Amino acid sequence: MSVLIVVESLFGNTMSVARAVAAGIASRGTDVTVLRCADAPTEIPADVSLLLAGAPTHNLHLPNRASRTQAAGRGADSGEAVGLAEWIGTATPRKDLRVVTFDTTTGGAFAGSAAKAAAKLLRRRGFGALEQGPGFVVTGTPGPLRDGEEERARTWGAALVSGAVAP
């Protein structure tokens, strides 16, 4: 079993979550790779049995070119030319592949969900076993992550590969 985590991160918070999830997965003895969208393969290797897809929530959905430009104006990394939505549009679907989405969000009832939007795009693209994972809360647009979120991400990552119910 091998896990691939494809992540879009502009302020670094979603990447911090992805790395914490990866640490939890690795703690269970499972091989895991974390890649930015621009570096992720469009053909998912056959040995990958779990794909995690993560992004920050922008304007209730996945980031797009305009929202990345707005984020760069607020100090975000402007190097993210390929985001999760664009990567999904080029990825070759595998019906046998378990796929779980996650996001970072400012929280609240009206924050929206990049994880939900990503799951919808993946389903439309033809990916099979889809699950919408949790949102990890940032304290504001640039972050940082709320206290305890990285530990929650590590615990969730370990639960994903051990069959336990994640918190």
Secondary structure, 3 states (H helix, E strand, C coil): CEEEEEECCCCCHHHHHHHHHHHHHHCCCCEEEEEEHHHCCCCCCCCEEEEEEEEECECEECCCHHHHHHHHHCCCCCCCCCCHHHHHHHCCCCCCCEEEEEEEECCCCCCECHHHHHHHHHHHHCCCCEEEEEEEEECCCCCCECCCHHHHHHHHHHHHHHCCCCC
